[in-house]
Amino acid sequence: MPALLPDAERFRALEQDTRLLTRAGTDLFANRYGVDISCSAFLADVLLCAEQLPQARHCINLCADRYRFTTAFFAAALRSQTTLLPSQRNSDAIHSLRNNYTSCTVLADSADTDCDALIDLAPGANGSTDQSAKPLVIDPGQVCAIAFTSGSTGTPQPHAKSWGQLIAGRATHARYLTGAVRSGNQPSQPNRGLVATVPSWHMYGLEWAMLLPTVASYTLHCGADFFPGDVRDAIERFERDTVLVSTPVHLRALLKTPAPSNTIAAAVCATAPLDNALTTATEKHLNSCMFEIYGCSEIGSLAWRQPAKEVGWEFFDTFGVHLADPVASGILHVTTEHLPDPVTLADRFGKLAGTRYELLGRSSDLVKVAGKRQSLANLNSILLAMPNVDDGVIYQPSMLAQELATGQEGGERLAAFVVGKNLDVGELRQALAARLDPAFVPRPIRKVDALPRDTTSKLKVAALTELAKSYLAKSYLNG
């Protein structure tokens, strides 16, 4: 991993800077549909929005526009309101949050959305504010957000995020990313572009898209960066070097489009494990380096690595980490000054040379077939690396619902869904048989048009269960 450069000390000092925005007012904070928005104009929008918010203790920010989401988030923080960041944004989930959190309002930027306040400001049209005369600061102890786990392994759980925790994280991420980009001999330019395919209400998007430009010279692209053509167009629109914040699913789709003509300073990826084939193909396609982020909802981003060069993960130096049992357990405890107690990570790790750790997977990720054990994460990594596989998942039906195990050998046998226009299931089965113990070759393998992933590329247990049940009536388990 590239060493930190001298300007890292500037970001270290900003780890406790409680200002909403630490950059010069003339810097470009965002670009929305071709319109540049300065830092001063952004602050003016935040102040205006704060005046218009209804009184509340909690709010649910449903703004689809990334700039309006960001403006409303900070406006709520200035009003001492806590933004709830649910993993599900459907009407049932919103109704449940309203019942569970007192004095809760819903913010949206579309008149078609049932909400208490419509965020319909014209971005950048409200003048500017003098940062030196009116510094906007937030109490570091204030809980600005409550993030919820994805629900991919069960019921979503809430985790409070104080402003002190968020500002420490944004400065740390800026320090590592800026140092890595510059040491990689990329041109040093002010206001690099920042294009993200992940929503800001996801913790990964909140940290690496929304918060990063408040402390470092990145101009946030606020268009609809979801489909691969949109992402490519957004990158090229900056006409300067750009950082891409994305997921494995979005990167696979991006590989099918022509490479952007301008420089990608770095690509950052999270939400699902990167396989070697995708890493290599993406770095070649973008002519850039790839950094993978490891994080959890309890803490946020914890560690990173450059997977093309490193197996082990480097934890950010603002965290203390140690194995509960260096010899056997693989259980890792993490401490930081912004959390009152150590956090035990759900994943298991092995100690490598120096300060690095190898990610071994979760204990709950292990499946047993014919008396043998294997990691589902490892199996899915092999599946996704197969030729012509655009997406896919290997799973154990009995772990989803008992009725799905009917007709299987003790309910143990694995199954798979795969996506790929040019994919032949028979050839895929043969290719997997050449790589896997016969017990772990999935049967059946069903080809589908798409997997029911959410907007952050996660495949939740409930969605996968419904997909599997839909095939039960088609004699799926005998396929």
TIDOTI-350284 format. One record per residue (C-alpha): residue in three letters; z negated, y negated, x negated. Coordinates in steps of 0.25 Angstrom, whole numbers, plus 5000, padded with zeros to 4 digits. Layout:
! TIDOTI-350284
[site Ala, [Z, Y, X]];
...
//
This chain:
! TIDOTI-350284
[site Met, [5000, 5000, 5000]];
[site Pro, [5004, 4986, 4994]];
[site Ala, [4992, 4979, 4988]];
[site Leu, [4986, 4967, 4995]];
[site Leu, [4991, 4953, 4990]];
[site Pro, [4984, 4941, 4986]];
[site Asp, [4986, 4934, 4999]];
[site Ala, [4978, 4945, 5006]];
[site Glu, [4965, 4937, 5003]];
[site Arg, [4971, 4927, 5013]];
[site Phe, [4971, 4937, 5024]];
[site Arg, [4957, 4942, 5020]];
[site Ala, [4952, 4929, 5023]];
[site Leu, [4958, 4929, 5036]];
[site Glu, [4951, 4942, 5041]];
[site Gln, [4940, 4933, 5046]];
[site Asp, [4948, 4921, 5050]];
[site Thr, [4945, 4919, 5065]];
[site Arg, [4957, 4910, 5069]];
[site Leu, [4966, 4915, 5079]];
[site Leu, [4978, 4912, 5069]];
[site Thr, [4976, 4909, 5054]];
[site Arg, [4991, 4905, 5051]];
[site Ala, [4997, 4891, 5050]];
[site Gly, [5001, 4885, 5063]];
[site Thr, [5016, 4883, 5058]];
[site Asp, [5017, 4898, 5055]];
[site Leu, [5025, 4906, 5065]];
[site Phe, [5016, 4915, 5073]];
[site Ala, [5026, 4922, 5083]];
[site Asn, [5041, 4923, 5087]];
[site Arg, [5043, 4925, 5102]];
[site Tyr, [5058, 4927, 5106]];
[site Gly, [5063, 4919, 5095]];
[site Val, [5053, 4907, 5096]];
[site Asp, [5044, 4905, 5084]];
[site Ile, [5029, 4902, 5088]];
[site Ser, [5020, 4895, 5077]];
[site Cys, [5006, 4899, 5075]];
[site Ser, [5002, 4885, 5081]];
[site Ala, [5010, 4887, 5093]];
[site Phe, [5004, 4901, 5095]];
[site Leu, [4990, 4895, 5094]];
[site Ala, [4994, 4885, 5105]];
[site Asp, [4999, 4896, 5114]];
[site Val, [4986, 4904, 5112]];
[site Leu, [4977, 4891, 5115]];
[site Leu, [4986, 4888, 5128]];
[site Cys, [4985, 4903, 5132]];
[site Ala, [4970, 4903, 5130]];
[site Glu, [4968, 4891, 5140]];
[site Gln, [4976, 4899, 5150]];
[site Leu, [4969, 4912, 5150]];
[site Pro, [4959, 4916, 5161]];
[site Gln, [4944, 4917, 5158]];
[site Ala, [4941, 4931, 5155]];
[site Arg, [4934, 4940, 5145]];
[site His, [4945, 4950, 5143]];
[site Cys, [4960, 4950, 5145]];
[site Ile, [4971, 4960, 5145]];
[site Asn, [4984, 4954, 5138]];
[site Leu, [4996, 4960, 5144]];
[site Cys, [5006, 4950, 5138]];
[site Ala, [5019, 4957, 5134]];
[site Asp, [5024, 4945, 5126]];
[site Arg, [5018, 4947, 5112]];
[site Tyr, [5016, 4932, 5110]];
[site Arg, [5009, 4930, 5123]];
[site Phe, [5000, 4942, 5121]];
[site Thr, [4996, 4936, 5107]];
[site Thr, [4994, 4922, 5113]];
[site Ala, [4986, 4928, 5125]];
[site Phe, [4977, 4937, 5115]];
[site Phe, [4973, 4925, 5107]];
[site Ala, [4971, 4916, 5119]];
[site Ala, [4961, 4926, 5125]];
[site Ala, [4954, 4927, 5112]];
[site Leu, [4952, 4912, 5111]];
[site Arg, [4946, 4913, 5125]];
[site Ser, [4937, 4924, 5120]];
[site Gln, [4944, 4935, 5129]];
[site Thr, [4946, 4949, 5124]];
[site Thr, [4960, 4955, 5126]];
[site Leu, [4960, 4969, 5130]];
[site Leu, [4971, 4977, 5124]];
[site Pro, [4973, 4990, 5132]];
[site Ser, [4982, 5001, 5127]];
[site Gln, [4988, 5002, 5141]];
[site Arg, [4993, 4990, 5148]];
[site Asn, [4996, 4996, 5162]];
[site Ser, [4990, 4991, 5175]];
[site Asp, [4979, 5002, 5175]];
[site Ala, [4975, 4999, 5161]];
[site Ile, [4974, 4984, 5164]];
[site His, [4966, 4987, 5177]];
[site Ser, [4956, 4996, 5169]];
[site Leu, [4954, 4985, 5159]];
[site Arg, [4951, 4974, 5169]];
[site Asn, [4940, 4984, 5175]];
[site Asn, [4934, 4987, 5162]];
[site Tyr, [4934, 4973, 5156]];
[site Thr, [4927, 4961, 5163]];
[site Ser, [4934, 4948, 5165]];
[site Cys, [4948, 4953, 5161]];
[site Thr, [4961, 4946, 5163]];
[site Val, [4975, 4951, 5161]];
[site Leu, [4985, 4942, 5153]];
[site Ala, [5000, 4944, 5154]];
[site Asp, [5013, 4937, 5151]];
[site Ser, [5021, 4942, 5163]];
[site Ala, [5020, 4938, 5177]];
[site Asp, [5023, 4952, 5181]];
[site Thr, [5010, 4957, 5175]];
[site Asp, [4997, 4957, 5183]];
[site Cys, [4988, 4947, 5175]];
[site Asp, [4978, 4936, 5176]];
[site Ala, [4985, 4926, 5166]];
[site Leu, [5000, 4925, 5163]];
[site Ile, [5002, 4922, 5148]];
[site Asp, [5016, 4914, 5150]];
[site Leu, [5015, 4904, 5139]];
[site Ala, [5027, 4900, 5131]];
[site Pro, [5024, 4904, 5117]];
[site Gly, [5024, 4893, 5107]];
[site Ala, [5027, 4882, 5117]];
[site Asn, [5013, 4877, 5118]];
[site Gly, [5013, 4868, 5105]];
[site Ser, [5004, 4871, 5093]];
[site Thr, [4990, 4870, 5089]];
[site Asp, [4984, 4866, 5076]];
[site Gln, [4977, 4878, 5070]];
[site Ser, [4969, 4869, 5060]];
[site Ala, [4964, 4860, 5071]];
[site Lys, [4962, 4871, 5081]];
[site Pro, [4959, 4885, 5074]];
[site Leu, [4958, 4895, 5085]];
[site Val, [4947, 4905, 5081]];
[site Ile, [4941, 4917, 5088]];
[site Asp, [4927, 4922, 5086]];
[site Pro, [4928, 4935, 5077]];
[site Gly, [4918, 4942, 5086]];
[site Gln, [4926, 4940, 5098]];
[site Val, [4933, 4953, 5104]];
[site Cys, [4947, 4948, 5106]];
[site Ala, [4953, 4961, 5110]];
[site Ile, [4949, 4975, 5115]];
[site Ala, [4960, 4985, 5110]];
[site Phe, [4961, 4999, 5117]];
[site Thr, [4965, 5012, 5110]];
[site Ser, [4979, 5017, 5114]];
[site Gly, [4974, 5028, 5123]];
[site Ser, [4983, 5038, 5115]];
[site Thr, [4971, 5048, 5114]];
[site Gly, [4963, 5044, 5126]];
[site Thr, [4957, 5032, 5134]];
[site Pro, [4959, 5019, 5127]];
[site Gln, [4947, 5014, 5121]];
[site Pro, [4943, 4999, 5119]];
[site His, [4941, 4992, 5105]];
[site Ala, [4936, 4978, 5104]];
[site Lys, [4943, 4969, 5094]];
[site Ser, [4936, 4956, 5089]];
[site Trp, [4943, 4944, 5083]];
[site Gly, [4936, 4947, 5070]];
[site Gln, [4942, 4961, 5069]];
[site Leu, [4956, 4956, 5073]];
[site Ile, [4956, 4945, 5063]];
[site Ala, [4952, 4954, 5052]];
[site Gly, [4963, 4964, 5055]];
[site Arg, [4974, 4954, 5056]];
[site Ala, [4971, 4948, 5042]];
[site Thr, [4969, 4962, 5036]];
[site His, [4983, 4967, 5042]];
[site Ala, [4990, 4954, 5037]];
[site Arg, [4984, 4956, 5024]];
[site Tyr, [4989, 4970, 5022]];
[site Leu, [5002, 4968, 5029]];
[site Thr, [5006, 4955, 5021]];
[site Gly, [5002, 4961, 5008]];
[site Ala, [5010, 4973, 5010]];
[site Val, [5022, 4966, 5015]];
[site Arg, [5022, 4956, 5003]];
[site Ser, [5019, 4967, 4992]];
[site Gly, [5031, 4975, 4998]];
[site Asn, [5040, 4964, 4993]];
[site Gln, [5044, 4959, 5006]];
[site Pro, [5047, 4944, 5007]];
[site Ser, [5035, 4935, 5009]];
[site Gln, [5039, 4926, 5021]];
[site Pro, [5030, 4918, 5030]];
[site Asn, [5029, 4922, 5045]];
[site Arg, [5035, 4936, 5044]];
[site Gly, [5040, 4942, 5057]];
[site Leu, [5031, 4951, 5064]];
[site Val, [5037, 4961, 5074]];
[site Ala, [5028, 4971, 5082]];
[site Thr, [5032, 4982, 5091]];
[site Val, [5018, 4984, 5096]];
[site Pro, [5011, 4976, 5107]];
[site Ser, [5000, 4966, 5103]];
[site Trp, [4990, 4973, 5113]];
[site His, [4990, 4985, 5104]];
[site Met, [4980, 4984, 5093]];
[site Tyr, [4991, 4987, 5082]];
[site Gly, [5000, 4976, 5088]];
[site Leu, [4988, 4966, 5090]];
[site Glu, [4984, 4968, 5075]];
[site Trp, [4998, 4968, 5068]];
[site Ala, [5006, 4960, 5078]];
[site Met, [4998, 4950, 5085]];
[site Leu, [4986, 4947, 5075]];
[site Leu, [4994, 4948, 5062]];
[site Pro, [5002, 4935, 5065]];
[site Thr, [4989, 4927, 5067]];
[site Val, [4985, 4929, 5053]];
[site Ala, [4998, 4931, 5044]];
[site Ser, [5012, 4925, 5044]];
[site Tyr, [5019, 4934, 5054]];
[site Thr, [5027, 4929, 5065]];
[site Leu, [5025, 4938, 5077]];
[site His, [5037, 4942, 5085]];
[site Cys, [5034, 4942, 5100]];
[site Gly, [5046, 4948, 5106]];
[site Ala, [5048, 4961, 5113]];
[site Asp, [5047, 4970, 5100]];
[site Phe, [5047, 4984, 5106]];
[site Phe, [5061, 4990, 5107]];
[site Pro, [5068, 4992, 5093]];
[site Gly, [5079, 4982, 5095]];
[site Asp, [5069, 4971, 5098]];
[site Val, [5060, 4974, 5086]];
[site Arg, [5072, 4973, 5077]];
[site Asp, [5077, 4960, 5083]];
[site Ala, [5063, 4955, 5082]];
[site Ile, [5062, 4958, 5067]];
[site Glu, [5076, 4952, 5064]];
[site Arg, [5072, 4939, 5072]];
[site Phe, [5062, 4935, 5062]];
[site Glu, [5073, 4934, 5051]];
[site Arg, [5062, 4937, 5041]];
[site Asp, [5053, 4948, 5036]];
[site Thr, [5045, 4954, 5047]];
[site Val, [5034, 4964, 5049]];
[site Leu, [5036, 4975, 5060]];
[site Val, [5024, 4980, 5067]];
[site Ser, [5027, 4993, 5075]];
[site Thr, [5025, 5008, 5079]];
[site Pro, [5032, 5021, 5075]];
[site Val, [5039, 5022, 5089]];
[site His, [5045, 5008, 5087]];
[site Leu, [5049, 5010, 5073]];
[site Arg, [5056, 5023, 5077]];
[site Ala, [5064, 5015, 5087]];
[site Leu, [5066, 5003, 5077]];
[site Leu, [5073, 5013, 5068]];
[site Lys, [5084, 5015, 5078]];
[site Thr, [5088, 5000, 5077]];
[site Pro, [5095, 4993, 5065]];
[site Ala, [5085, 4988, 5054]];
[site Pro, [5081, 4973, 5055]];
[site Ser, [5089, 4964, 5046]];
[site Asn, [5077, 4957, 5041]];
[site Thr, [5065, 4961, 5033]];
[site Ile, [5054, 4970, 5038]];
[site Ala, [5042, 4966, 5029]];
[site Ala, [5034, 4978, 5035]];
[site Ala, [5033, 4987, 5046]];
[site Val, [5019, 4990, 5052]];
[site Cys, [5017, 5003, 5061]];
[site Ala, [5006, 5009, 5069]];
[site Thr, [5002, 5016, 5082]];
[site Ala, [5007, 5029, 5078]];
[site Pro, [5009, 5037, 5065]];
[site Leu, [5021, 5034, 5056]];
[site Asp, [5029, 5046, 5051]];
[site Asn, [5035, 5046, 5038]];
[site Ala, [5050, 5046, 5043]];
[site Leu, [5047, 5034, 5052]];
[site Thr, [5041, 5026, 5041]];
[site Thr, [5052, 5029, 5031]];
[site Ala, [5063, 5026, 5042]];
[site Thr, [5056, 5013, 5046]];
[site Glu, [5055, 5008, 5032]];
[site Lys, [5069, 5011, 5029]];
[site His, [5074, 5005, 5042]];
[site Leu, [5066, 4992, 5040]];
[site Asn, [5067, 4991, 5025]];
[site Ser, [5052, 4989, 5025]];
[site Cys, [5038, 4995, 5023]];
[site Met, [5030, 5002, 5034]];
[site Phe, [5015, 5001, 5036]];
[site Glu, [5007, 5009, 5046]];
[site Ile, [4994, 5005, 5052]];
[site Tyr, [4983, 5013, 5056]];
[site Gly, [4973, 5008, 5066]];
[site Cys, [4964, 5011, 5078]];
[site Ser, [4960, 5003, 5091]];
[site Glu, [4946, 5003, 5086]];
[site Ile, [4949, 4995, 5074]];
[site Gly, [4964, 4991, 5073]];
[site Ser, [4972, 4993, 5061]];
[site Leu, [4965, 5000, 5050]];
[site Ala, [4974, 5004, 5039]];
[site Trp, [4989, 5005, 5035]];
[site Arg, [4998, 5012, 5026]];
[site Gln, [5013, 5012, 5021]];
[site Pro, [5016, 5026, 5026]];
[site Ala, [5029, 5027, 5017]];
[site Lys, [5020, 5026, 5005]];
[site Glu, [5006, 5030, 5009]];
[site Val, [5000, 5041, 5017]];
[site Gly, [4986, 5035, 5017]];
[site Trp, [4981, 5023, 5025]];
[site Glu, [4975, 5011, 5019]];
[site Phe, [4964, 5005, 5028]];
[site Phe, [4963, 4990, 5028]];
[site Asp, [4952, 4985, 5019]];
[site Thr, [4945, 4978, 5030]];
[site Phe, [4940, 4992, 5034]];
[site Gly, [4930, 5002, 5028]];
[site Val, [4934, 5016, 5029]];
[site His, [4927, 5029, 5026]];
[site Leu, [4928, 5044, 5029]];
[site Ala, [4917, 5050, 5037]];
[site Asp, [4918, 5062, 5029]];
[site Pro, [4927, 5061, 5017]];
[site Val, [4929, 5076, 5016]];
[site Ala, [4932, 5081, 5029]];
[site Ser, [4932, 5072, 5042]];
[site Gly, [4943, 5062, 5040]];
[site Ile, [4935, 5053, 5049]];
[site Leu, [4936, 5038, 5045]];
[site His, [4926, 5027, 5048]];
[site Val, [4931, 5013, 5047]];
[site Thr, [4922, 5000, 5046]];
[site Thr, [4926, 4986, 5047]];
[site Glu, [4917, 4973, 5049]];
[site His, [4923, 4970, 5062]];
[site Leu, [4918, 4983, 5069]];
[site Pro, [4903, 4986, 5070]];
[site Asp, [4904, 5001, 5068]];
[site Pro, [4913, 5010, 5059]];
[site Val, [4925, 5016, 5067]];
[site Thr, [4929, 5031, 5066]];
[site Leu, [4944, 5032, 5066]];
[site Ala, [4950, 5043, 5075]];
[site Asp, [4960, 5047, 5064]];
[site Arg, [4956, 5056, 5052]];
[site Phe, [4958, 5051, 5038]];
[site Gly, [4959, 5058, 5024]];
[site Lys, [4955, 5050, 5012]];
[site Leu, [4966, 5047, 5002]];
[site Ala, [4966, 5041, 4988]];
[site Gly, [4960, 5027, 4987]];
[site Thr, [4958, 5020, 5000]];
[site Arg, [4968, 5028, 5009]];
[site Tyr, [4966, 5037, 5020]];
[site Glu, [4976, 5048, 5026]];
[site Leu, [4977, 5048, 5041]];
[site Leu, [4975, 5062, 5046]];
[site Gly, [4975, 5060, 5061]];
[site Arg, [4965, 5062, 5072]];
[site Ser, [4956, 5074, 5074]];
[site Ser, [4961, 5073, 5089]];
[site Asp, [4975, 5074, 5084]];
[site Leu, [4974, 5088, 5079]];
[site Val, [4981, 5099, 5088]];
[site Lys, [4978, 5114, 5087]];
[site Val, [4990, 5123, 5089]];
[site Ala, [4989, 5138, 5087]];
[site Gly, [4976, 5136, 5078]];
[site Lys, [4983, 5126, 5070]];
[site Arg, [4980, 5111, 5069]];
[site Gln, [4989, 5099, 5067]];
[site Ser, [4989, 5084, 5069]];
[site Leu, [4997, 5079, 5080]];
[site Ala, [5000, 5066, 5073]];
[site Asn, [5006, 5074, 5061]];
[site Leu, [5014, 5082, 5071]];
[site Asn, [5019, 5070, 5078]];
[site Ser, [5022, 5063, 5064]];
[site Ile, [5031, 5075, 5061]];
[site Leu, [5038, 5075, 5075]];
[site Leu, [5041, 5060, 5074]];
[site Ala, [5047, 5062, 5060]];
[site Met, [5057, 5072, 5065]];
[site Pro, [5072, 5068, 5066]];
[site Asn, [5077, 5062, 5079]];
[site Val, [5063, 5061, 5084]];
[site Asp, [5061, 5046, 5089]];
[site Asp, [5047, 5049, 5095]];
[site Gly, [5039, 5061, 5099]];
[site Val, [5025, 5067, 5100]];
[site Ile, [5019, 5080, 5098]];
[site Tyr, [5006, 5083, 5107]];
[site Gln, [4998, 5095, 5112]];
[site Pro, [4999, 5095, 5127]];
[site Ser, [4985, 5101, 5129]];
[site Met, [4979, 5088, 5122]];
[site Leu, [4986, 5080, 5133]];
[site Ala, [4983, 5087, 5146]];
[site Gln, [4978, 5102, 5148]];
[site Glu, [4989, 5105, 5158]];
[site Leu, [5000, 5102, 5147]];
[site Ala, [4995, 5114, 5139]];
[site Thr, [4999, 5124, 5150]];
[site Gly, [5007, 5135, 5145]];
[site Gln, [5005, 5131, 5130]];
[site Glu, [4998, 5140, 5120]];
[site Gly, [4984, 5137, 5122]];
[site Gly, [4988, 5123, 5125]];
[site Glu, [4990, 5120, 5110]];
[site Arg, [5005, 5119, 5108]];
[site Leu, [5011, 5106, 5105]];
[site Ala, [5022, 5098, 5112]];
[site Ala, [5031, 5086, 5109]];
[site Phe, [5039, 5075, 5115]];
[site Val, [5050, 5069, 5107]];
[site Val, [5060, 5058, 5108]];
[site Gly, [5073, 5057, 5101]];
[site Lys, [5087, 5054, 5106]];
[site Asn, [5093, 5064, 5096]];
[site Leu, [5082, 5073, 5095]];
[site Asp, [5084, 5088, 5097]];
[site Val, [5071, 5095, 5102]];
[site Gly, [5075, 5109, 5096]];
[site Glu, [5078, 5102, 5082]];
[site Leu, [5065, 5095, 5083]];
[site Arg, [5057, 5108, 5085]];
[site Gln, [5064, 5114, 5073]];
[site Ala, [5061, 5102, 5065]];
[site Leu, [5046, 5102, 5069]];
[site Ala, [5045, 5117, 5067]];
[site Ala, [5050, 5115, 5052]];
[site Arg, [5038, 5105, 5050]];
[site Leu, [5027, 5110, 5059]];
[site Asp, [5019, 5123, 5060]];
[site Pro, [5025, 5130, 5072]];
[site Ala, [5012, 5128, 5080]];
[site Phe, [5014, 5113, 5080]];
[site Val, [5029, 5113, 5084]];
[site Pro, [5028, 5106, 5098]];
[site Arg, [5034, 5114, 5109]];
[site Pro, [5039, 5109, 5118]];
[site Ile, [5046, 5097, 5112]];
[site Arg, [5051, 5088, 5123]];
[site Lys, [5061, 5077, 5121]];
[site Val, [5058, 5064, 5129]];
[site Asp, [5065, 5050, 5130]];
[site Ala, [5052, 5043, 5125]];
[site Leu, [5037, 5045, 5123]];
[site Pro, [5028, 5037, 5132]];
[site Arg, [5023, 5028, 5121]];
[site Asp, [5016, 5015, 5124]];
[site Thr, [5020, 5001, 5118]];
[site Thr, [5012, 5004, 5105]];
[site Ser, [5020, 5018, 5103]];
[site Lys, [5007, 5026, 5107]];
[site Leu, [5009, 5039, 5115]];
[site Lys, [4996, 5040, 5123]];
[site Val, [4990, 5053, 5128]];
[site Ala, [4992, 5049, 5143]];
[site Ala, [5007, 5046, 5141]];
[site Leu, [5009, 5059, 5133]];
[site Thr, [5002, 5067, 5143]];
[site Glu, [5010, 5062, 5155]];
[site Leu, [5023, 5064, 5147]];
[site Ala, [5019, 5078, 5144]];
[site Lys, [5015, 5081, 5158]];
[site Ser, [5028, 5076, 5163]];
[site Tyr, [5034, 5088, 5156]];
[site Leu, [5025, 5098, 5161]];
[site Ala, [5032, 5099, 5174]];
[site Lys, [5045, 5101, 5166]];
[site Ser, [5039, 5114, 5160]];
[site Tyr, [5037, 5105, 5148]];
[site Leu, [5026, 5114, 5141]];
[site Asn, [5036, 5126, 5141]];
[site Gly, [5047, 5118, 5135]];
//
